[in-house]
Amino acid sequence: MLAILQAVNLLLPGVLVSPEKIEQCMALGQPRSKCVVRGMTTVIVDHIAWDDWDAWSEIMKEFFVDDLIYDSNWTPNMDFGNSSSVREWFDREHIPFNLAFDNTTFSLIVEVGEEMTSSYIAYGKAKWIGDIGTVPGSQFVGKEVTIWDLDFYKLDAEGTRIAYNWCLIDFVDLIRQLGYQVLPKPALPEGVFYPPRSMDGIPAPVSRLADPKDAEIAKDMIVDLLNWDFVAGSGPSNHWDPDMTWYGGAGFGKASNKVEYEEHILKPLREGLSNRALDLDVVNCEGRYCGAHGYITGDHTGVWFGEEPTNLRVNLRFGIHWRVNVEGEAVEECWAMFDLPAAFIGLDINLFDRMNEKYRVEQ
């Protein structure tokens, strides 16, 4: 065990976290949260001791509190879901993921860090090798797959380890890539999440160049935008640039301007869900980039994604990131993911059950 830890530290200097190393990282212009999280993600991405619980857990003690809360997607077989320890996360997410996808290569698009919270939106490229969450990847071994992934992290009180991790992957999009359209096909293109249209680095932003004053302005704009778009407004927020881009997950699609965003994203939400409210877990900003995780709740009193009203309360979980043109006082880009299967199971509709011939489409 000691040999494994020594090898990790030798081959990947700075991976294992200590207060001294965190301070050294911060001295280079990185926020505290990124200094902690990046060490952990290096171990995950490089698949270090990925299937050896004893070795892997010893490494992860450097990054996670013992009673970590890992809050992820709903699935029928309890892959992912909510875990209350590192061991549960290992068994319910880490191992199932690695048994479903072959040597996934991740690319971060946006990575936002404050002192005690950080978040990112990323995609992984891999090939199917097995099932996950009842998605039958074992029937498509060798088929290429794109995995949309986002994470939000909150550090412990000491700021040295991760206490809470909210995670989402787009299961509806994984199902779509296997040839099943389990929600009505949107008018907007699905499966598209491009990097920012700006020279802010990839992932954006470059922390040591991010202006804290920009972050303060951007956060005020985003909080106002969220409440207007999803709760109080009758159309898109005035903070949006007319030619904004909204990258939505499966079922939503990519809106290329404010008109498309209203017609295909906001209007169906307002018509389908009434008495809406917003519950935010995290809002973090770094320079001109922001992220938010939380829930939109509403009463299902209208047609929503083709489903007739049930009058049940919907809990729609989301993780969203934005790029804000602070100088121009306009939000120009957005990357949005939702846990639609969890929202639909609250309506007694299991989207995973729709992986059958009725919902199969030509690819």
LUMMAR-984517 format. One record per residue (C-alpha): x, y, z negated; residue in one letter. Coordinates in nm, 2 decimals, padded with zeros to 4 digits. Example, Ala and Ser with C-alpha at 12.3 -4.5 7.8 and 13.67 -1.06 7.14 Angstrom:
BEGIN
+--------+--------+--------+-----+
:     px :     py :     pz : res :
+--------+--------+--------+-----+
:  01.23 : -00.45 : -00.78 :   a :
:  01.37 : -00.11 : -00.71 :   s :
+--------+--------+--------+-----+
! end
This chain:
BEGIN
+--------+--------+--------+-----+
:     px :     py :     pz : res :
+--------+--------+--------+-----+
:  00.00 :  00.00 :  00.00 :   m :
:  00.27 :  00.25 : -00.09 :   l :
:  00.45 :  00.16 :  00.23 :   a :
:  00.14 :  00.26 :  00.43 :   i :
:  00.11 :  00.59 :  00.25 :   l :
:  00.48 :  00.66 :  00.30 :   q :
:  00.46 :  00.58 :  00.67 :   a :
:  00.16 :  00.81 :  00.72 :   v :
:  00.34 :  01.09 :  00.55 :   n :
:  00.66 :  01.03 :  00.75 :   l :
:  00.49 :  01.00 :  01.09 :   l :
:  00.23 :  01.27 :  01.03 :   l :
:  00.39 :  01.53 :  00.81 :   p :
:  00.13 :  01.75 :  00.64 :   g :
: -00.15 :  01.50 :  00.67 :   v :
: -00.17 :  01.41 :  00.30 :   l :
: -00.31 :  01.70 :  00.11 :   v :
: -00.16 :  01.85 : -00.21 :   s :
: -00.22 :  02.20 : -00.35 :   p :
:  00.14 :  02.30 : -00.24 :   e :
:  00.07 :  02.18 :  00.12 :   k :
: -00.26 :  02.36 :  00.13 :   i :
: -00.09 :  02.68 :  00.03 :   e :
:  00.18 :  02.63 :  00.29 :   q :
: -00.09 :  02.57 :  00.55 :   c :
: -00.28 :  02.89 :  00.44 :   m :
:  00.04 :  03.09 :  00.46 :   a :
:  00.04 :  03.01 :  00.84 :   l :
: -00.29 :  03.18 :  00.88 :   g :
: -00.53 :  02.89 :  00.84 :   q :
: -00.84 :  02.91 :  00.60 :   p :
: -00.82 :  02.67 :  00.31 :   r :
: -01.11 :  02.45 :  00.44 :   s :
: -00.94 :  02.38 :  00.77 :   k :
: -00.61 :  02.29 :  00.59 :   c :
: -00.80 :  02.01 :  00.40 :   v :
: -01.03 :  01.89 :  00.68 :   v :
: -00.77 :  01.87 :  00.95 :   r :
: -00.56 :  01.64 :  00.75 :   g :
: -00.85 :  01.40 :  00.71 :   m :
: -00.95 :  01.42 :  01.08 :   t :
: -00.60 :  01.34 :  01.18 :   t :
: -00.63 :  01.01 :  01.00 :   v :
: -00.97 :  00.94 :  01.16 :   i :
: -00.87 :  01.03 :  01.51 :   v :
: -00.55 :  00.84 :  01.50 :   d :
: -00.73 :  00.53 :  01.37 :   h :
: -00.49 :  00.49 :  01.08 :   i :
: -00.57 :  00.17 :  00.88 :   a :
: -00.92 :  00.21 :  01.01 :   w :
: -01.04 : -00.14 :  00.93 :   d :
: -00.85 : -00.20 :  00.61 :   d :
: -01.06 : -00.07 :  00.32 :   w :
: -00.78 : -00.09 :  00.06 :   d :
: -00.53 :  00.10 :  00.26 :   a :
: -00.78 :  00.34 :  00.42 :   w :
: -00.94 :  00.43 :  00.08 :   s :
: -00.61 :  00.51 : -00.07 :   e :
: -00.54 :  00.76 :  00.21 :   i :
: -00.89 :  00.91 :  00.19 :   m :
: -00.86 :  00.97 : -00.19 :   k :
: -00.63 :  01.26 : -00.08 :   e :
: -00.92 :  01.42 :  00.10 :   f :
: -01.25 :  01.33 : -00.06 :   f :
: -01.40 :  01.34 : -00.41 :   v :
: -01.50 :  01.00 : -00.55 :   d :
: -01.87 :  01.09 : -00.54 :   d :
: -01.86 :  01.23 : -00.18 :   l :
: -02.20 :  01.30 : -00.03 :   i :
: -02.20 :  01.20 :  00.34 :   y :
: -02.52 :  01.31 :  00.51 :   d :
: -02.58 :  01.19 :  00.86 :   s :
: -02.83 :  01.07 :  01.12 :   n :
: -03.13 :  00.86 :  01.05 :   w :
: -03.12 :  00.52 :  01.22 :   t :
: -03.35 :  00.21 :  01.19 :   p :
: -03.08 : -00.02 :  01.06 :   n :
: -02.93 :  00.23 :  00.81 :   m :
: -02.61 :  00.28 :  01.01 :   d :
: -02.51 :  00.64 :  00.93 :   f :
: -02.78 :  00.79 :  00.70 :   g :
: -02.70 :  00.93 :  00.36 :   n :
: -02.40 :  00.79 :  00.16 :   s :
: -02.30 :  00.88 : -00.20 :   s :
: -01.95 :  00.75 : -00.20 :   s :
: -01.65 :  00.70 :  00.03 :   v :
: -01.71 :  00.33 :  00.02 :   r :
: -02.07 :  00.37 :  00.15 :   e :
: -01.94 :  00.60 :  00.42 :   w :
: -01.68 :  00.34 :  00.52 :   f :
: -01.94 :  00.06 :  00.55 :   d :
: -02.23 :  00.25 :  00.70 :   r :
: -02.06 :  00.50 :  00.94 :   e :
: -01.69 :  00.45 :  00.98 :   h :
: -01.69 :  00.08 :  01.06 :   i :
: -02.01 :  00.07 :  01.27 :   p :
: -01.87 :  00.36 :  01.48 :   f :
: -01.54 :  00.20 :  01.55 :   n :
: -01.70 : -00.14 :  01.63 :   l :
: -01.93 :  00.03 :  01.88 :   a :
: -01.68 :  00.25 :  02.07 :   f :
: -01.33 :  00.16 :  02.19 :   d :
: -01.06 :  00.40 :  02.07 :   n :
: -01.26 :  00.72 :  02.09 :   t :
: -01.07 :  01.03 :  02.20 :   t :
: -01.22 :  01.35 :  02.05 :   f :
: -01.20 :  01.71 :  02.18 :   s :
: -01.31 :  01.99 :  01.96 :   l :
: -01.48 :  02.29 :  02.13 :   i :
: -01.55 :  02.52 :  01.84 :   v :
: -01.40 :  02.50 :  01.49 :   e :
: -01.51 :  02.75 :  01.22 :   v :
: -01.34 :  02.79 :  00.88 :   g :
: -01.41 :  02.99 :  00.57 :   e :
: -01.24 :  02.95 :  00.23 :   e :
: -01.46 :  02.67 :  00.11 :   m :
: -01.66 :  02.55 :  00.42 :   t :
: -01.57 :  02.46 :  00.77 :   s :
: -01.75 :  02.31 :  01.07 :   s :
: -01.70 :  02.21 :  01.43 :   y :
: -01.87 :  02.09 :  01.74 :   i :
: -01.68 :  01.82 :  01.95 :   a :
: -01.72 :  01.54 :  02.19 :   y :
: -01.57 :  01.20 :  02.21 :   g :
: -01.49 :  01.00 :  02.52 :   k :
: -01.48 :  00.62 :  02.49 :   a :
: -01.62 :  00.29 :  02.63 :   k :
: -01.90 :  00.09 :  02.47 :   w :
: -01.79 : -00.23 :  02.30 :   i :
: -02.08 : -00.29 :  02.05 :   g :
: -02.41 : -00.18 :  01.90 :   d :
: -02.47 :  00.11 :  01.67 :   i :
: -02.79 :  00.21 :  01.50 :   g :
: -02.97 : -00.05 :  01.71 :   t :
: -02.85 :  00.12 :  02.03 :   v :
: -02.75 : -00.19 :  02.24 :   p :
: -02.39 : -00.10 :  02.34 :   g :
: -02.30 : -00.47 :  02.35 :   s :
: -02.51 : -00.49 :  02.67 :   q :
: -02.30 : -00.23 :  02.83 :   f :
: -01.95 : -00.33 :  02.74 :   v :
: -01.69 : -00.12 :  02.93 :   g :
: -01.94 :  00.16 :  03.03 :   k :
: -01.80 :  00.51 :  02.97 :   e :
: -01.98 :  00.71 :  02.70 :   v :
: -01.97 :  01.07 :  02.58 :   t :
: -02.04 :  01.11 :  02.21 :   i :
: -02.15 :  01.46 :  02.09 :   w :
: -02.05 :  01.51 :  01.73 :   d :
: -02.06 :  01.79 :  01.48 :   l :
: -01.96 :  01.81 :  01.11 :   d :
: -02.00 :  02.07 :  00.84 :   f :
: -01.78 :  02.04 :  00.53 :   y :
: -01.79 :  02.19 :  00.18 :   k :
: -01.49 :  02.16 : -00.06 :   l :
: -01.50 :  02.09 : -00.43 :   d :
: -01.47 :  02.36 : -00.69 :   a :
: -01.09 :  02.34 : -00.69 :   e :
: -01.08 :  02.37 : -00.31 :   g :
: -00.86 :  02.07 : -00.26 :   t :
: -01.09 :  01.79 : -00.15 :   r :
: -01.42 :  01.75 :  00.05 :   i :
: -01.73 :  01.72 : -00.17 :   a :
: -02.00 :  01.72 :  00.10 :   y :
: -02.00 :  01.63 :  00.47 :   n :
: -02.30 :  01.69 :  00.69 :   w :
: -02.26 :  01.50 :  01.02 :   c :
: -02.47 :  01.46 :  01.33 :   l :
: -02.42 :  01.28 :  01.66 :   i :
: -02.67 :  01.29 :  01.94 :   d :
: -02.83 :  00.94 :  01.93 :   f :
: -03.10 :  01.04 :  02.18 :   v :
: -02.82 :  01.13 :  02.43 :   d :
: -02.64 :  00.80 :  02.37 :   l :
: -02.97 :  00.63 :  02.45 :   i :
: -03.02 :  00.85 :  02.76 :   r :
: -02.67 :  00.75 :  02.89 :   q :
: -02.78 :  00.39 :  02.87 :   l :
: -03.08 :  00.46 :  03.09 :   g :
: -03.37 :  00.52 :  02.85 :   y :
: -03.56 :  00.85 :  02.86 :   q :
: -03.72 :  00.82 :  02.51 :   v :
: -03.84 :  01.19 :  02.52 :   l :
: -04.00 :  01.37 :  02.81 :   p :
: -03.73 :  01.47 :  03.05 :   k :
: -03.67 :  01.85 :  03.00 :   p :
: -03.67 :  02.10 :  03.29 :   a :
: -03.32 :  02.20 :  03.18 :   l :
: -03.01 :  01.98 :  03.25 :   p :
: -02.91 :  01.74 :  02.97 :   e :
: -02.57 :  01.62 :  02.85 :   g :
: -02.39 :  01.95 :  02.90 :   v :
: -02.17 :  02.11 :  02.63 :   f :
: -01.89 :  02.32 :  02.78 :   y :
: -01.62 :  02.50 :  02.59 :   p :
: -01.65 :  02.88 :  02.52 :   p :
: -01.64 :  03.11 :  02.82 :   r :
: -01.37 :  03.31 :  02.66 :   s :
: -00.99 :  03.31 :  02.60 :   m :
: -01.02 :  03.25 :  02.23 :   d :
: -00.84 :  02.91 :  02.22 :   g :
: -00.97 :  02.55 :  02.23 :   i :
: -01.10 :  02.49 :  01.97 :   p :
: -01.20 :  02.85 :  01.92 :   a :
: -01.12 :  03.06 :  01.73 :   p :
: -00.74 :  03.07 :  01.66 :   v :
: -00.76 :  03.13 :  01.29 :   s :
: -00.46 :  03.36 :  01.24 :   r :
: -00.61 :  03.59 :  01.51 :   l :
: -00.97 :  03.59 :  01.37 :   a :
: -01.08 :  03.92 :  01.22 :   d :
: -01.26 :  03.90 :  00.89 :   p :
: -01.46 :  04.21 :  00.97 :   k :
: -01.59 :  04.05 :  01.29 :   d :
: -01.70 :  03.75 :  01.08 :   a :
: -01.90 :  03.97 :  00.84 :   e :
: -02.08 :  04.14 :  01.14 :   i :
: -02.14 :  03.81 :  01.32 :   a :
: -02.28 :  03.64 :  01.01 :   k :
: -02.54 :  03.92 :  00.96 :   d :
: -02.64 :  03.89 :  01.32 :   m :
: -02.67 :  03.51 :  01.31 :   i :
: -02.88 :  03.49 :  00.99 :   v :
: -03.11 :  03.75 :  01.14 :   d :
: -03.13 :  03.56 :  01.47 :   l :
: -03.20 :  03.23 :  01.30 :   l :
: -03.49 :  03.37 :  01.11 :   n :
: -03.64 :  03.55 :  01.41 :   w :
: -03.60 :  03.27 :  01.66 :   d :
: -03.72 :  02.99 :  01.45 :   f :
: -03.96 :  03.15 :  01.20 :   v :
: -04.08 :  03.50 :  01.24 :   a :
: -04.04 :  03.60 :  01.60 :   g :
: -04.26 :  03.58 :  01.91 :   s :
: -03.97 :  03.55 :  02.15 :   g :
: -03.59 :  03.54 :  02.15 :   p :
: -03.40 :  03.77 :  01.91 :   s :
: -03.27 :  04.10 :  02.04 :   n :
: -02.93 :  03.99 :  01.94 :   h :
: -02.91 :  03.76 :  02.24 :   w :
: -02.73 :  03.87 :  02.56 :   d :
: -02.97 :  03.85 :  02.86 :   p :
: -02.73 :  03.60 :  03.03 :   d :
: -02.66 :  03.40 :  02.72 :   m :
: -02.60 :  03.02 :  02.74 :   t :
: -02.77 :  02.78 :  02.50 :   w :
: -02.63 :  02.43 :  02.51 :   y :
: -02.89 :  02.20 :  02.36 :   g :
: -02.88 :  01.82 :  02.30 :   g :
: -03.09 :  01.56 :  02.47 :   a :
: -03.46 :  01.65 :  02.49 :   g :
: -03.37 :  02.02 :  02.51 :   f :
: -03.10 :  02.08 :  02.77 :   g :
: -02.89 :  02.38 :  02.87 :   k :
: -03.06 :  02.72 :  02.90 :   a :
: -02.86 :  02.96 :  03.12 :   s :
: -03.03 :  03.28 :  03.03 :   n :
: -03.27 :  03.43 :  02.78 :   k :
: -03.57 :  03.37 :  03.00 :   v :
: -03.50 :  02.99 :  03.02 :   e :
: -03.43 :  02.99 :  02.64 :   y :
: -03.77 :  03.14 :  02.57 :   e :
: -03.96 :  02.92 :  02.82 :   e :
: -03.81 :  02.58 :  02.75 :   h :
: -03.68 :  02.60 :  02.39 :   i :
: -03.86 :  02.86 :  02.17 :   l :
: -04.20 :  02.86 :  02.33 :   k :
: -04.25 :  02.48 :  02.29 :   p :
: -04.13 :  02.50 :  01.93 :   l :
: -04.38 :  02.78 :  01.84 :   r :
: -04.66 :  02.60 :  02.02 :   e :
: -04.59 :  02.26 :  01.86 :   g :
: -04.50 :  02.36 :  01.51 :   l :
: -04.68 :  02.62 :  01.30 :   s :
: -04.62 :  02.76 :  00.95 :   n :
: -04.25 :  02.73 :  01.01 :   r :
: -03.98 :  02.78 :  00.75 :   a :
: -03.60 :  02.77 :  00.75 :   l :
: -03.38 :  02.60 :  00.49 :   d :
: -03.01 :  02.66 :  00.53 :   l :
: -02.73 :  02.45 :  00.37 :   d :
: -02.43 :  02.63 :  00.53 :   v :
: -02.37 :  02.95 :  00.73 :   v :
: -02.00 :  03.01 :  00.80 :   n :
: -01.82 :  03.25 :  01.03 :   c :
: -01.47 :  03.30 :  01.14 :   e :
: -01.39 :  03.59 :  01.36 :   g :
: -01.65 :  03.59 :  01.64 :   r :
: -01.77 :  03.24 :  01.58 :   y :
: -02.04 :  03.11 :  01.34 :   c :
: -02.19 :  02.78 :  01.24 :   g :
: -02.51 :  02.69 :  01.05 :   a :
: -02.66 :  02.36 :  00.92 :   h :
: -03.01 :  02.33 :  00.79 :   g :
: -03.37 :  02.24 :  00.86 :   y :
: -03.66 :  02.39 :  01.05 :   i :
: -03.98 :  02.27 :  00.90 :   t :
: -04.33 :  02.32 :  01.04 :   g :
: -04.68 :  02.17 :  01.07 :   d :
: -04.73 :  01.96 :  01.38 :   h :
: -05.04 :  02.14 :  01.50 :   t :
: -04.97 :  02.15 :  01.87 :   g :
: -04.82 :  01.93 :  02.14 :   v :
: -04.45 :  01.88 :  02.07 :   w :
: -04.22 :  01.68 :  02.30 :   f :
: -04.54 :  01.53 :  02.45 :   g :
: -04.68 :  01.42 :  02.12 :   e :
: -05.04 :  01.53 :  02.03 :   e :
: -05.09 :  01.71 :  01.70 :   p :
: -05.07 :  01.50 :  01.38 :   t :
: -05.09 :  01.79 :  01.13 :   n :
: -04.80 :  01.63 :  00.95 :   l :
: -04.50 :  01.83 :  00.83 :   r :
: -04.20 :  01.81 :  01.05 :   v :
: -03.84 :  01.83 :  00.92 :   n :
: -03.61 :  01.91 :  01.21 :   l :
: -03.25 :  01.90 :  01.11 :   r :
: -03.00 :  02.10 :  01.31 :   f :
: -02.63 :  02.20 :  01.34 :   g :
: -02.56 :  02.50 :  01.55 :   i :
: -02.26 :  02.71 :  01.65 :   h :
: -02.25 :  03.05 :  01.82 :   w :
: -02.00 :  03.28 :  01.99 :   r :
: -02.07 :  03.65 :  01.92 :   v :
: -01.95 :  03.94 :  02.12 :   n :
: -01.91 :  04.17 :  01.82 :   v :
: -01.81 :  04.48 :  02.02 :   e :
: -02.10 :  04.43 :  02.26 :   g :
: -02.34 :  04.34 :  01.97 :   e :
: -02.46 :  04.04 :  02.15 :   a :
: -02.47 :  03.66 :  02.10 :   v :
: -02.34 :  03.51 :  02.42 :   e :
: -02.31 :  03.13 :  02.37 :   e :
: -02.46 :  02.86 :  02.15 :   c :
: -02.41 :  02.49 :  02.09 :   w :
: -02.71 :  02.32 :  01.92 :   a :
: -02.76 :  01.97 :  01.80 :   m :
: -03.07 :  01.82 :  01.63 :   f :
: -03.16 :  01.49 :  01.46 :   d :
: -03.47 :  01.43 :  01.66 :   l :
: -03.51 :  01.06 :  01.56 :   p :
: -03.53 :  01.17 :  01.19 :   a :
: -03.79 :  01.43 :  01.28 :   a :
: -04.00 :  01.18 :  01.48 :   f :
: -03.99 :  00.91 :  01.22 :   i :
: -04.16 :  01.16 :  00.99 :   g :
: -04.45 :  01.14 :  01.25 :   l :
: -04.44 :  00.76 :  01.23 :   d :
: -04.27 :  00.75 :  01.57 :   i :
: -03.95 :  00.54 :  01.61 :   n :
: -03.76 :  00.67 :  01.91 :   l :
: -03.52 :  00.37 :  01.90 :   f :
: -03.82 :  00.14 :  01.96 :   d :
: -03.86 :  00.31 :  02.30 :   r :
: -03.55 :  00.14 :  02.44 :   m :
: -03.76 : -00.08 :  02.66 :   n :
: -03.87 : -00.11 :  03.02 :   e :
: -04.14 :  00.15 :  02.98 :   k :
: -03.88 :  00.42 :  02.92 :   y :
: -03.61 :  00.29 :  03.14 :   r :
: -03.51 :  00.54 :  03.42 :   v :
: -03.28 :  00.51 :  03.72 :   e :
: -02.93 :  00.65 :  03.66 :   q :
+--------+--------+--------+-----+
! end
